[in-house]
Structures are given as structure tokens and as C-alpha cells.
């Protein structure tokens, strides 16, 4: 098992017990008044399997070079993670239980079936939806301008808060062994990071810490409009759910603690993670 913590502008789309998508809007060329946003992995150095890691050279400053390595995505990529995208075998006689259903599959107990599974029950009720901010918002999976995307399976998701923003942690169930992250560009070039099992992987999509901000400019949240090319209106700040618990308990990652100690009000509310469901209407959660 390993932990993936995502902070900044990341939308989780169409989450069901069978899985969903994570989309990171492309913030490399933002509208006037919004700081550039960079998608990066932050991984502790002692967790990296060096001879199995091959990534693009770093171009951005690393705030903790002695204990952490940053891996940037400066062009659109599809991501995969060990254990997250593969179908897991399940015997036909296995009982699947959840809070809402109990189903016994019939058939030869020795038959192996494919299984996707995702538990977002501790995430979805606490995270604002893009449809709460604009009831006409529609994520276009084909035309969305993203810097990265990946399928989400075999995980249990939790919602937390970091400063004034909503963030996500998920625990991914895998067999024991190294975990490999692969990034594939549109041209087919592939890079990889391999880490030890049990690693906390932090994935961020946010402006550089300490970067100059135009406080009078539009909210960072408007970079989510790149997921809907037909979006016509500015998005308001999302409201933070009052029941969200701090990330500092579930996360022991040095980057998270660095943010807390050095930049207590980062990320801004406009850098909250959000969700989207193509089949649902607004939840009634009000923006600021």
C-alpha cells in the first residue's frame, strides 16, 4: 500500500465504485492576473529507487533539496501508478460489500473475474463540485486542456484541508513491492519514477511558493475553466466544508510540513481541489 496526496488544482471526475478520473488543468500559460501553476511530484529522497528512475531534468527551485526531489511535468502527460490502473483478480464466489450494497457473484469459485474498486465515500460529501460554482459547467474529456491526467482505481479516498484549501489523500492497495509512476507524453515519450512500497507521494498543481500574487486578480479557481472550453463565466471561490480535518495528521511528508511552517496561508482558497460528476446536478453547497 502507498499514499498519494494531491494538493492544488486537481479535479476528480465521475467517481463511482468502479473508478474515476483525475484531471490537472494546465496552468503553464494562465490568464492575466493568475500566477503560473506547475504540476510536480514531491518525493522523499530515501524512498526513490535511483536505478529505476528516469525523468526530465528539473527547472524549478526545490525548497527542500536535502530531503526531497521534485519531478516536474512541463508538457501534457498521461500518468499511471503501480496498482492503481491494473484490474485485480477476484474469485467469482467472493462477497463484495459496501455501505450501499451487498452482492454475491455466482459461478465457478475458481473463475477469476476482473475488478475495479474505489471508495470515495469519505471524499465526495466534503468536496465542492464544479457544478456548485457554475451549474452549466461541463467537463469535456476530449477537449479539456490538462497538464496531466490519470485513472483512479483500487483506492480509498479522503478529503482534508491544507490552510484554506481542500486537498485529497488516497491509499492505494497493491501487492508488496516497488511502486512505479509512468508519464507518457502525447508524442509517446515515457518517463518513470520508482519508489519503495509505503511511500507517501505528493502531487501538486499550484503556483510556486512565495511567488508574487495579484490579490486583485481573478481567483486561481478559474484555471478549472480549461476543463470546459465552453465555460463563459468566472468561477467564484469554493466554500470549504466545515467538517474537513487538517492534512497534518494523515501526512508526514516534509513538503506538507514545510508549507505549514513557512507559508501558513498557502495554497489560497482558489487552489482547492474540486470534483465533478457528469450525471449529477448541483449539490446545494454555496460558493463564497
C-alpha positions, 0 to 999 in steps of 0.5 A: 500500500502507498499514499498519494496526496494531491494538493492544488488544482486537481479535479476528480471526475465521475467517481463511482465504485468502479473508478474515476478520473483525475484531471490537472488543468494546465496552468503553464500559460494562465490568464492575466492576473493568475500566477503560473501553476506547475504540476510536480511530484514531491518525493522523499529522497530515501524512498526513490529507487535511483536505478529505476528512475528516469525523468526530465531534468528539473527547472524549478527551485526545490525548497527542500533539496536535502530531503526531497526531489521534485519531478516536474511535468512541463508538457501534457502527460498521461500518468499511471501508478503501480496498482492503481490502473491494473484490474485485480483478480477476484474469485467469482464466489467472493462477497463484495460489500459496501455501505450501499450494497451487498452482492454475491457473484455466482459461478465457478469459485475458481473463475477469476473475474476482473475488478475495479474498486474505489471508495470515495465515500469519505471524499465526495460529501466534503468536496465542492463540485464544479457544478456548485460554482457554475451549474452549466459547467461541463467537463469535456474529456476530449477537449479539456486542456490538462497538464496531466491526467490519470485513472483512479482505481483500487483506492480509498479516498479522503478529503482534508484541508491544507490552510484554506484549501481542500486537498485529497489523500488516497491509499492505494492497495497493491501487492508488496513491492516497488511502486512505479509512476509512468508519464507518457507524453502525447508524442509517446515519450515515457518517463518513470519514477520508482519508489519503495512500497509505503511511500507517501507521494505528493502531487501538486498543481499550484503556483510556486511558493512565495511567488508574487500574487495579484490579490486583485486578480481573478481567483486561481479557481478559474484555471478549472475553466480549461476543463470546459472550453465552453465555460463563459463565466468566472468561477467564484471561490469554493466554500470549504466544508466545515467538517474537513480535518487538517492534512497534518495528521494523515501526512508526514511528508516534509513538503506538507510540513514545510508549507505549514511552517513557512507559508501558513496561508498557502495554497489560497482558497482558489487552489482547492481541489474540486470534483465533478460528476457528469450525471449529477446536478448541483449539490446545494453547497454555496460558493463564497 
